Amino acid sequence: MFAGVDGQPAAVRVLEHAVATNRIAQAYLFAGPDGVGKQKAAMALARGVLCPAQGCGSCEICSRIDGGNHPDVRTFGPRDEGDRNLQVEYLRNEILPLTKFAPFEGRAAFFIFPEADLSFPEQHAEAANAMLKTLEEPRPNVSFLLLSARPDSLLATIRSRCQRVRFGGLPADVLERILEEHGVASEARRTAAALAGGSASRALALTQDDRAQRILDWALRIDAALGASSKATRNAGVVLEIAEELARSDDRDLVLESLAMFYRDVAGRSLGLSSEALYFDHPATADRAQTLSVAAAAERAGSVAALFDALRRNANPQIALDGFFLGLR
């Protein structure tokens, strides 16, 4: 039933038990990073309930579900424009009326909301409150599946009405196998998998046009500009130029993640630990471990994490990056 959902044994066990015992929740919150199988699991759950063979994947019912042509399995993503939140009028006029008459054909109906945190954000609570009223008055055999990489962005009242199913990042070996299945060369798989944050979709995107290698090289260029000496002797012009370049880059977050990995690996190398991490066996790691103490490497990794937090709180990227590069010890 869930054969296509890789690397999520805990989530699969929860959903398999629900199907086997015929105890499908009225609302689920599939919580976990993007690109780890939440959408696949949602479709597999629908197939498992509606298919007479519990999700064979080849019958007419399964084919219609996979093709988006089954009246009892409907997917509603966020808008393509603006803040992407679902408008309350659309929810009330186009979506919720369907729930009053579903299921239409099978014994159950599933309403799937990918990126639910974008569709129902806290700052636009009108649609979320309309959805909440429906969740508080559940109809039999109708299930809502909310998929989110940022579940805490949903209203607490919405979260409280859902059974949470946790999805973790995919292990590196699973990502590398997926990349191999997509024909990615072996030398590119490890770098892409390490930078992907457990996401198969991100790993695949990173293999395009040597993107992962460029990100790795950029992180090493940043470290070379920062050096191992005090900030007083650092070339401010060079680091500010890199900061400006990074502030404009679409790969900014990935470069910073890669830089944090590098400093963690430097600390691990200094401590004599063995690791399969991205940079552990890179010559630059051994060189930096000779000039940067464990405490300094750990401090730099922590500084990158603090920078991430500031950027997530909508700090001005240029100002935040300038402060990071000039202030890092």
N, C-alpha and C positions, 0 to 999 in steps of 0.2 A: 504493500500500500504506500509506504513512504520510502521506497527504494531510491528515489531520486534526491532525497534530502540527506546530504552528506554531512558528517561531523557534528550531528545534533542528537546524540542518543537519548539524552534526558527529555528533550522536547518530544521526540518521536514516541518514547514510552508513554508519556502523558496522553498524547493524542490517540495512540493505538488502544490504550485502555478505555478511553472514552467511546471509541467506536465499538470495541468488543462488548462493552457493557451497555451500549445504547444510552449513554448518559452524556450527550453533547451539551455543553454549556450554552446558555442563551447569549453570552457575550464573552469573547476571548480578547486578551491583549497579548499579541506576539511581540515581545520586547527583545531587541538585540540589534547589533550593528547592521548597516545596509549590506546587501550582497552575501548573506550567510544562509539563505534558504527559507526565509519567512513566507515569501510569496509561494514558493513551491509547496511548503507545508500546508498553506491555506487551501491550495487547489487539490492537494492530495487528500486532505480531510473531506472536502466536498465530494471527491470521487469515491472515497471510502464509504460514505454514507449513502450516496445516490446510486452507485453501481451495484447491481445484484451480486457481483463477484467481489465486492469490497475493494474497488479500485483497480480493476485489471489493467487499465490503461489502453485497451485496444477495442473495447466495445463502442457501440454507437453513442451511449450516454457519456462515456469518458471522453470520446472524441469531441462531442459537442461542448463539454465543460472546458476542455483545453482550448477549443477554438473560440470561446466566449459566446457560444450560441445556445446555452441552456438557460431557460427562463428562471431557474431556481438558483443560479450561481451568477451573481452580478458584482462587478468591480467598479468602484467609484474613487478615482484618484483625485488629488488636489487640483485646483485650477492651474492653468498655465500662465496666468498673468497676476500682477499685483503681489500681494502677500501670499497668494495661493490658497488661502483659506476658503472653504466651501461657503457660499452665500446661504443664509438661512432660508431665503425664498426658494432656492433650488432644492434644498434639503426637504422643505415642507411640501413643495409642489411636485417634485419629480422622484424623490427617493422614498420618503416615509409612507406615501400612499401605497406603494408596492408592498410594503411590509404588512399592510392590513389584510391583503388577500393571498399572500404567499403561504405555503408553497403552491405553485401553479400546476406542477406536473409530477414531481417526485414526492417523497415522504418528508422532505425537509428543504429548507431554503437557506442560502448563505449570502450575506451581504458583506463584501470584502472592501476594506478601506486601506490601501497602501499609503504609507507616509501619513498616518493619521494625525501625527503631531502638527503637520502643516495644514491639514484639513480642519482640525478643531483646536487651534491654539488658544492659550489662556487669554491673550490680548484681544481676541475676537470671539467672545463667549456666546454670541447669539446662537450660532448653529450647534455649538456644543451643548447648550442648555436644551435646545429642541431635541437633540439626540438623547440627552439624559432622560427626558420625559418618556421617550420610547423604551429606553432600557429599564425604567422603573415600572413599566406596564408591559412586561414581556408577553409576546404571543407564542403559543406552542409551536414547536418545530421550525422556528425562525432563529437563526444565529447571526450575530454580528462579529466579524473578525477585524479587529483594529491592529494594524501592523505599524510598529514605530521603532526607530533607532533612538528616539529621545522621548521615552514614555513620560518622564517627569514634566514635559511641556504640556501634557494633557491636563485638563481639569482633574483635580483630586477626586471629585464626585464621579467623573467618568471612569477613572481607574478603579474606584472602589466597586463598581458594578461589573467589572470584568474579571474573569479568571486569567491570571497572568501565566504565560508560558514563556520561559526564558530561552533565548537563543544566544549562544556564545560565538566568539570569533572562531573561524575555521582554523584548525591546526595547520602548520606549515606544510606537513606532508600531504594533507588533503588538497591544499591549494596547489602544490606542485603537481599533484596527479591531475587536477582539473586543467592546469595549464598544459600539461603533456597531452591530454586528450584533445586540446585545441591546437595542437601542433606547434607549441612554443618550444624553441630550442633550449637544450638543457642549461647552457651557460646563462640564459636570461631568466630561468625559472626561479632560482634561489633569491635573486635580488628583488624580483617583483613580489614574491611571496612574503619576504621579510618586511617590505614596505607597505603591504596591503592592509595591515591592521586586521587580519582575519577575514577580509572581504574578497570573495571570488570575483565580483564585478570590478572592484578596484584593481585586483591583481591582473586581470585581463587588460584593463585600460593601461596599466603601467608597462605592458609589454609592447605597446605600440610605439614605433619610431624611437626605440631605445630610451624611452622616457625614464624608466627606473634607473638606468645607469647614469643618465644626466643628473638625476636628483642626488644619487649617491656621490657623484663627483662634485656637485655644488656644495654639499655638506662638508666635504673635505676641503674645498676651497675656502669656506667660511672659517673652519678651524685654522687653516694656514694663516689667514689674515688676522685672526685673534691671537695666534701664537700661544706660548706658554709663559711669557713674561708678564710683568705688571701692565695694567691698563695705561699707566703713565707713559710707557714707551711705545704704545700701539700707534700705528699710522691711522690717525682719525679720518683722513681723507679717503683712504682705501675702504675702511669698514663702513663709513657712511655711504659710499658709492654702492657697496654690496647691499646695505640696508635699503636703499632706494630701489635698487633692482628687484630685491626680494618682495618689497611692498607691492610692486606692480604685477608680480608673477601669479598666475593661476595655481602654480605648484608650491606656493608659500608654505602651507601647512605640512605638506609632505617633506619638504626640505627641512623644516624644523623638527619633524618627527625623526628624520634620518640623522640629524645632528644630535638629538637626544640619545638615540641608539648608539651613536659613535662614542659619546662620553660614558655611557653605561658600560660599553665594551672595554673602554680604556680602563675604567675602574676595576672591572673583572679581570682584565689582563694583569693589572698591577698586583692584584690579590692572588694571582696564580690559579684562577678558576678556569675550568674548561667550559667551552660554550659553542653552540651552533649558531650564535647570533650573526647578524649580517656582517659586521666589521671585525669580528674577533680575530680572524686570521689575516686581516689586511695589514700590509707593512706599515701603513700610517698609524695603526693602533699600537703596534709595538714601539714605534718611535715616540709617540706621544706619551705612552706609559713610562718612558724614561725621563720625561721632562715635566710631567704633571702628576701631582700626588693623587692618591685615591680620594682624599677629601676634596681636592680641587675639582677633580673630574665629576664627582658626585654633586658638588655644588653647581657646576655648569649644567649638568643634566636637570637639576632642580630649577635653575634659572630659566631653562627652555620651557619647562612645564608651567612656570609662573607666567611666562610670556603667552603661552597658549591660553591660559585662563583670562588674561587681560584682553586678548583678541576675541575670545568667545563672549566677553562682556561688552563687545563693540567698541573697544578702545581704537583710537585712530592708528591704523597700521604703521604709517610712517613714523609717528612719534614714538609708538611702542617699540618698534624695531631700532630706531636711533638710540633710545634709552638702553635697550638690551645690549647692543654692540659696544656702546661707549662705557657702560657700567659693569660689564662682565669682568670678573677678576681672573 
